[in-house]
Amino acid sequence: MLKTAERWLKRALWLSVALLVVFAGWLAGYGFSDLAIDRPLQFSLKQGSSLRGAARQMQAAGVLDSPGQFELLARIFGDAGRIQAGNYEIGGDLTPLALLRKVTSGDHSQDQITFVEGLTFGQMRAVLDAHPAIKHDTRGVAEFEIVTRLGIPHPSAEGLFFPDTYYFANGTSDAAILQRAFRAMQSQLDALWSARADGLPLENPYQALILASIIEKESGQPDERPMIAAVFVNRLKLGMKLQADPTVIYGLGSAFDGNLRKRDLLAEGPYNTYTREGLPPTPIAIPGLGALTAALDPAPSKALYFVARGDGTSYFSSTLAEHERAVTKYQGRGNR
């Protein structure tokens, strides 16, 4: 009995040693393997990111294929809590271990630029052009050429860049920053599209982006976005016109003087949602995460109208009669 126990103990010991050797081999093999980055890449790690969050951000930027393996490597070396936020630039031969040392040693720059929700592409370009640390490769370049350079599969660049703060090295190209913002928007949109609510009258993620941009411009209060989304989704389902002022204003462009007139609402144009059914042809601004989420997961409501109360909030109605009473009460224009 004792000899049997000793034999099993030895086998367990040898098995443990074998597993340890295999694990050590895997660790060395992965840690010193080539990440196969064939071109310079830039990515940002957000302030307060966990190790898992940082690994996923690097995966989204095309730096890592297996964020789980990188996370395990960092934990083994005791670096799980040492990831530093900032902008990083990498290229050439790089191993996961070298990458780990880079993102835990503070080998990054602190230049940054912020795109806020609701900006048009023209306004984004103005922000880029005004930044002194950026290399202005797209200044004066036509929008269609920028779209081509970035490999964007849409004729318009409007609304395709995620609003966020981006860290970058001094002298970074504005095209590289736009590329990162485009990738970030696609990542957010793809994730939300895959988890979207059932029965939405949207054919693809791009239509969701268009709707989110309208919600962004219509929202006075962040917590009202799901209800505003519900109004527009309900209208789309019923074939009603959206009647959204911001789309008309966008269509007017530089001709808009701050006063939206009745003739503007009656003038035919691709962005006039008072005269045309459905969504406009492109987004009208860059929507934030709140508007994107609302567009793909609207509130469970039958509301078809809303009017401003005058205090930054809106009153929502499911019938025209109720809406007209609200218009009278709150002195709104009542065009939705």
Buried (B, 14 or more C-beta within 10 A) or exposed (E): EEEEEEEEEEEEEEEEEEEEEEEEEEBEEBBEEEBEBEEEBBBBBEEEBEBBBBBBBBBBBEBBEEBEBBBBBBEEBEBBEBBBBBBBBBEEEBBBBEBBEBBBEEEBBEBBBEBEBBBBBEBBBEBBEEBEBBBBBBEEBEBEEBBEBBEBEEEBBBBBBBBBBBBBBEEBBBBBBBBBBBBBBBBBBEEBBEEBEEEBBBEEBBBBBBBBBBBBBBBEEEEBBBBBBBBBBBBBEEEBBBBBBBBBBBBBEEEEEEEBEEEBBEBEBEBBBBBBEBBBEBBBBBBBBBBBBBBBBBBEBEBBBBBBBEEEBBBBBBEEEBBBBBBEEBEBEBBB
